[in-house]
Amino acid sequence: MSDHDLIIRNGTIYDGLGGAPFVADIGVRGETIADIGRITGKAPEEIDAAGRIVAPGWVDIHTHYDGQATWDSRLQPSSNMGVTTVVMGNCGVGFAPVRATDREALIGLMEGVEDIPGAALHEGLQWNWESFDEYLGALERIPHDVDVGAQVPHGALRVYVMGERGRLREPAAAEDRAAMRRLVEEGLRAGALGFSSSRTIHHRTVTDDYTPSFGAAAEELIAIAEGMAAAGSGVMQYTTDNADEEEEWSLLCTLARTSGRPLSVSMTQQPSAPDKWRRVLARIESGRAAGLKISAQVPGRSIGLLIGLQSSSHPFIDRPSYQALAHLPLAERVERMKQPDVRAGILSEPAVGRTNFLNAMIGNYDRIFPMGDPPDYEPDPRDSVGGLAWRTGADPQDVLYDAMIAHGGRDFLYLPKSNYVSGDLEVVRKMLEHPYTLNGLSDGGAHVGLICDASMSTYFLTHWARDRARGDRLDLARLIRRQTHDTATAVGLRDRGLLRRGYRADLNVIDYDNLQIRPPEMRYDLPTGARRLHQEARGYDATVLAGAVTYRNGEATGALPGKVIRGRKPEPSAPPNTGC
């Protein structure tokens, strides 16, 4: 009889606390880590990790798999990137609680805010729930390749309580506020990991309306915070444009103080206000000094748009000659675009309507970059479309056009939207080194036609610790801690994120020297054949979830041990030592 179900031998252990790595074996029994050290026995399954890094599974606290998780067991592209736990229901959008009469509104909200095709949501969502508890139950009926946690979204909550008045952003009456308070408390007691809200003008519904939670009054949010205090659990996640301003900051502090719960705000550097992030961090420092548990969620790179013939938008998309071809299959479209008369027409025409903000950036060629293989997320401005045109004496429109039709039109160009004002990622490095920031904003499962940032977890390891050539690098052990222990504890999951005896056996075995992100690709595998951006990486020898190997060398094994997380999890006590 073996004492272990799985043994990982001779790996270089990064335990998730940020300390120096060490070589050891890891023995797994059931769903937990039983031993770490020199293990002399054998197990039915063993992995030779000599020369490999062994780290906890990544815990991604900012995803949008709310719909996909109800019909798909594989939450890619997160699960094939070493992520073992996802938290969804961010930015105030989600699908519970919901009345049958409001399903269409919630689909339109998710489609508009997170760029998830409405047709796919209509086809995929079964709507076999109304309450948040029932939604978690529906998720539990589907096996997954990651553990799934969810938050109560403000948009769905408001529409459930107020109906059309909530969707149209009318003020909540006293009875509305009382109902929201009660439902948030019920959701948290049923297992929600928190509550989220959006207060940004950049989040719009599919009909270009503001989200239901935009501009919600302080009294409404305070009532919700009181519900969280009554439940005694959960976190608060906010997306807001004005965290640096006195009135908004005062409200955030009131919510953190009233609820007694941790609160995080999304934070990036925007070109229109390049120093605002510094003011937000200064506010957070003052809040921390006052005893409030407030943090900023930050991404590991620019939030960048992927421009191409398969994406939701590109600089030629509203030109009449292109619109005449847009319905054609990709291969036929590219062949037509190669014809001199078609090319001349597209390049000479103005856009019609300019319905997409990308068209306003058509002349900003110095901000559009070929991605390459491996993709470069910190490109030198000299390698931009504008830089290439200047060096070759070509018209930048021609350079852009050629790049879009190359390789059968399957390639993408990269347009950094945030965190790239200075033409590098120095601002991100400073954010990541701040003690009150959290790794977040990967948006896994969202923006499926224009953004694919679920690879950020891998990018932290490759770019920041190993490959960066345009500035200082960061410590690998500290980066691993940031996306394991730190993210797990930030949302109350103290049973994972560390390689310690008694903790969840969620881990990655990584061929670090060969770890590399692959270029993004478009797949058409959502319900109704709708598209979604996907990305893979090489170098993950194995990903283990709850003691089961879910991925080997990037390929799914068929194991689906993922569970729905209901509520916060305490730190485990170590099991008895088996004498390894």
N, C-alpha and C positions, 0 to 999 in steps of 0.2 A: 504494500500500500504506500502511495506517495503522500507526503505531507502537503504537496502543492499541486495545483491544476496547471499552472504555467510558471516557468522559470525563464527569466531574461538574464543571460550570463555575460559577465565581463564588460558591461557597459560603463561609459563615463557618465556618472550620475550628476545631473543638475537638478537639485531637489525642489526648486521653486522658491527658496528663501533668499536667493541671491548670493550665497556663499561660494567658496571654492569648490569646483567639481572633484569627485573622487570615483575610483573604480570599484564596482561592487556588483553582486548579483541581486536580483529582485525576485522574490517568490510570491506568487499570487494564489490565494485560496478563495474560491467563489468570486465575489465582486470586489474584494479588498486586498490590499497589500499586506501579506502576512509576515514577510521577513525581508530585510536588506542586509547584505553582508556576504560572507562566503558560504554558499549553500552547497552541501555535499550530496544531497539526495538527487533523485530524478523526478521528472514530471511528465505526464502524457504529452505535453506540448512544451517545447523549449525554443528560445530564440538566441542565437549567438550574436551578441551585440559588441563584440570586440572591435575597437576602433570606431564605435558609434556613440553618439550622444543619446542618453535616455533622459527624457524630461516629462513632466506632467502633461496631460492633454490640455490644449488651449481652451480657455473659457471666454467666449465672445459674448459680451453683455449688450451689444447693440446690433440686433438683426431684425429682419422683417419677414420671417418665414411663416407668418400667421395663417396665410392661406395654404401655401405649399405643404405645411406640416399636416394638414387635414386630409391630403390625398397622396402624399409622396413619402415613402419610407426613407429615402436618401436625401438628406438636406445638403446637397451639393450646390455651389462649390465650397461650402465650409467644411463638410465632413471629410472630403478628400484632401484638405489642407491641414490636417492635424487637429481640427477643432473637435472636442468631445462634448462640450456643453454650449448651447445657445440660449440666449434670452431674447425674446421677441416682445411685441407689443410696445415698441418704442415710438416716440414722436406723436403720441396721442392717437395713433391709428391702429385698428384691429377689428375683430369681428364678434366681440361679445362684451357686454350683453347686447342682445338684438331682438327686436320684434320682427315678425314676418314682413310687415309693411315697410320696414326700414332697410331691408337687405340691399336694395338697389343703391341707396344713399351711401352705405358703407363700402360697397364695391367702388362707387365713383370716387369716394374719398381716398381709398387705397390706390386706385389707378392714378389719380391725379398727383398725390403726394409722393408715391413710391414707384411710379412708372412700372406697374405690374399690369399686364393686359387684362382689361375688363372681361373680354370673351373667355380667357382662361379661368378667371375667377368664377364667372357664371357657370362654366362647365364643371369646374373642380369642386367648388364648395357644395357640400351636401346639406348644410344648414340643419343638422339634426341636434340643435341646441338652441337655447334662448339665454339662460343665465350664464355667468362666467364659470360657475362650477360645472355646468353641463358642457361647456366648451372644452374644459380640461378633460372631462370624461370622454368626449369625442376624440380628442387627441390620444387618449390612453388606449383607444381601441385599434390604433395603428402602430405597429412596431417601427422604430426608427434607428438610424445609425449614429445618433447623438442623443444625449439627454436634452430635454426641452423644458424651458421655463418661460412663463408668460407674465405680462403686466396688464393691469386694467387700463385701457386706453380712454383718454378723456373724450375724444370725438365720439366713440361708440356709446360711452356712458351718457353723454349729454343728449344725444339723439334718442336713446332708449327712454330717458326720463321725460324729455320735453317734446319729442316728436319733431314736427316741422319747425316749431319755435326754436328748438335747439340747433337744427341744421342752419337756420337763418340767423343764428347768433343773437337772438333776443335775450334780454336779461333774465336770469333765473330768479323765479319767485322763491319765497321762503320755503314753500313746500317742495319745490324742485331741489333746492339746496339740501334739504333734509333727506330727500330720496337719494341724492348722489352720495351723501355722507354714509347712509345705510348700505348702499350697494357696494361702495368701496370697501367698507368694513367686511361685508359678506364675502366679497371677492378675495380679500386677503386671508380671511379665515378658511376659505375653500382652497387656498394654495397659491394665489397670485404672489409673485415676487415683488410687486410694487405697483406704482401708478405712474403714467406718463402723460405729458401734455405738450402741445405745440402752440407757441405764441409768436411765430415768425411769418412775415408776409410772403416768404418764399414757398411756403407750403400752401398749395391750392388744390381744390377738387378738380375732377376731370372737366367740369364746366367753368373752370377758372375762378371759382368763388373761394373766399377765405375758408379755412377749416372751421368746423363748429366751435373749437376751443379758442380760436383767435380772439383776443380781446375780452376773454371771460373776466368778470369782475372779481376783485379781491375777495369779496364775501363768499363767492362760490368756491374759490380755491381753498379758502380757509376752512370752509365746511368739510371739504374733502380731506384736508389735513387732519381735522378733528376725527374723521373716520379712521384714518391711519393710526392716530394715537390710541383710539379705542381698541383697534386690533392689536396694537403693540408690535407690529412687524411691517416689513416692506420698505422699499426705497422709492424715491421720487426722481423721475427723469424729465428734464425740461429742455425744450428747444426754443430759444428766445433770441431776438435781435438786440435786446437792450439790457443785458445783464450788467453792463458797465454803468448804467444810469441810475441815479439815486432812487427814483420811484420804483423801478422794476427790482433793483437790488433789495430795497427795503421789503418788498413783497416776498421775494425768495427767502430772505432771512426769517420773516414771519412764518412762512410755511415750514421751514426747517425747525423753527423753535416750537411751533404749535404741534407738529406731528411728532417731534422727537426722533425723526427718522433721517437717515442719510439722504442727501439731495445732490444730484449732479446736473450740470448744464453742459450742453454741447458747445464746443469752442473751436473755431478755426480762424485763420487770418484771411480777411476779405480784402480784395483790392480797393474797394471803396472806403475802407476804414482800416488801414494796415496796422495801426497801433492799438486798436480796440482790445485785442487779446491780452495785451499787457495790463490794461485797466481792469479787465475781468479778473485776471489773476491777482491783482492788487486787492480787489474786493474780496476774493476768496480768502486771501491771507488775513484780511481783517475779520472776516467771519469766523475763521478757524481760531483766531486769537480770542474771540468772544465765546468759544466753545461750541460753535455750530459745525456739524459734519457736512460740509459742502465741498464738492470737487468739480473739476472740469473734465469732461470726456473729450479726448483729442484723438485724431487719426495718426497713423504712422507715416503718412506721406501727404501729398496734395490730394484733395478730392478732385479727380480728373475725369473729363469726359472722353469717351472713346468714339471717335468720328470715323464713319465708314459707310459704305453702301448698304450694309446690313443693319446699322444702328438706327436709333429713333430720329436722328437728325444729322445733317452735315451741311456745309456751307452752300451746296448747290441744290439742296432739296426743294426749294421754292422757285426754281427757275423753270419757266414753261417747257423748254426743250427736255429738261430732265423729268419733269412731271409726266410727260408723254411716254416715258420709258419706265416709270417707277413700278408699274404693275408687272413687269416682265420678270421671269426667273433670273437669278443673279448672273448666271453664265451668259445668257442671251443679252441681258442689260449691259454687261461689260463689253461684249462684242460690238454692240451698237455704239457704245460710248467711245470705242476706238476709231470709229469712222470719222474722217476729217470734218464732214459737214455737221455732224451731231456735236462733235467737240467744239467747233467754232460757235455753234448756236448757244450751247450751254455757257461757254466762257464769256460771250458777249452780252448776255441778257441780264437785266436786273431781276432781283427776286420779286415775286408777286406776293403781296400781303405781309411779308416779313413776320410771320406768325411765331417764329422761333427765335429766341434770343441769339442763337448761334449765327444767324444771318447778320446780326449787327456786328459780329466779330470777323466778318469775311476779310477785312483788310488787315487784321491783326496777325499776320503771318509769322511774326516773331514769337508767338505763343502757341503755335501748333507744331507738333513734333512727330516724325516717324517713330514707331515704338521699338522696332528691332527685336531680335531674339538672342538672348533673353531680353524682355522688355525693360526699357530704361525709364524709371520714374523720377529720376533727377537729371534730366537732360540739360546739356549746355545750350544756352541761347544761340550759340553759333551753329548748332546742329538743327535748328528749327527750319521750317519751310522757308521763312524769310532769309535765314542765314545761308541755307543751301542755294537759294536763288541768287543772293548777292555774290557768292563765291563762283558760281557758274555763269553769271550774266543772264540767267533766264528770268522770265516773268514768274513771280511767285504763284500766280494762279495756275500756270502750267505745271509747276513743280507739285502743287497740291493735287491737281487733277491726275497726274501720272501716278502719284503715290496711292490714290484711291482706287485706281483700276489695276494696279499691279497685283500679281499673284491671284488672278481671278476675282479681284474685288473682295477678297476675304480678310485683308489686313485692316488694321485700325490705326488711326493717328491719335495722338494724345494731346488733349488741351487741358492743362492744369487750371482748375477753377479757383482753388483756394490754396493758401499756404505756399504761394510761389511768386510773391510780389518781387522778391529780390533775384529771381531766376535760379534759386537753389532751395534746399530744404533746411537751411540753418534755423529758421524760425521753428520748424518741427523739432529739431534737436533740443532747442531751449525749452519747448513745451514738455518734451519727454523727460527732461532732467528735473522738472519742477516736482516737488514732493506732493503737491495736491492735484495732480492730474492722473487720469485713468486711461488706459488703452480702450478705445471705443470707436464708434462711427464706421465700422466696416460695412454696415448696411447689407449684410449677407441676405440674399433673397430678394432684394429690392433693386430698382433702377435697372431692370433687366435688359433694357434696350440701349442704355447710354453709359452706364457706370458698372464696373466690376471690381469692387474693393475687398471682396471676401478673402483675397490673397494677402491682406495686410499682416496676418499672423505669421506667415512665412517670410514676408518682406522684412519684418523686424529682425529676423535672424540673419538673412542673407545680406541685405543692404547695410543695416546699421551696425552690425557687429563684424562683418567680414569684407564687404565689397566697396564700401563708400570710398570714392576717390576725390570728391570735391569738398571735403571738410572732415571734421573729427568724427570718429566712430564712437560707438557706445559699447559698454560691457555686456557680453553675451549673457552671463548669469543674471545680471540685473534686468535685461530685456525679457528673459524667460520668466522671471518673477512677476514682471508687470502683466503678463498675459496668462498667468496661472494663479498663483496665490493671491495677487492683488485684485484681479478682476473677480475671482470667486468670492473672496471675503467682502468685496464691495457690495455684492447683492445678497449677502447672508448665507453663502454656500461654503461653510467651513469644513465640509467633509471631503473636499477635493482641492486640487491645485497644489498639492505637495506630494512628494514621494516620501512618505513616512508610513510606518506600520500602523494599520488600522484605517488608513485613508482609502478612498475609492481607487481601484486599480484602473485609472484612466491615464494613459501615457502614450508617448511617441518614442519610437526608436528611429534615429535620424542619421543618415549618411551625410554628415554636415559638409564635408569637402565637396560633395556633389549635389548638395541641396540647391535647387534652382526653380524659379517660377517660369512657367511656360507662357507664351503669348496668349491673350484672350481669344476666344473663338465664339462664334454664334451657333447655338443649338436650337432646334425647333422641336422641343420635347415637352413643353407645357401642354395642358389640356387644350384641345382644338388645334394642336400643332403650332401654338404660339411660340414666339422666339424668346430666348433668354441668353444672356452672355454667360459664358462658363470659362473657368480657368483651372489648370492643373499645375502640379509641381512634380518634379522628380527629386528623389532623395529621402522620401519617407519609406523606410524599410517596413515599418509596421505601425499601425495605430491600434491601440487597445482601449476598449470601453467596457467598464464593469468586468474586467477580467477576460473579455472575449476579443480576439483579433478581428477587427472590422475591415481593415485595409492592409494589404501587403503590396509593397512596391507600387502604390497608387491605385491598385485594383481592389474592388470590393470583394470580400470573402463570402458574402451572403449572411453573415451574422448581423442580427438586428437587436442588440440588447438594450437599446435606448429606452429610457422611461420619461414620463412627464414628471417634472419636479413640482411637488406641491409644498410650497412654503420653505422657509429658511431651514438650513441644516446645521446642527451643532458640530463642533469639533469632536472627532471620534476619540475614544480611548484606545490605546494600543492593545492588541490581543496578546495572549501569553506567548512568550518566546518559545519557539519549537527547537531551539538549540542548533541553528544553522551554523 
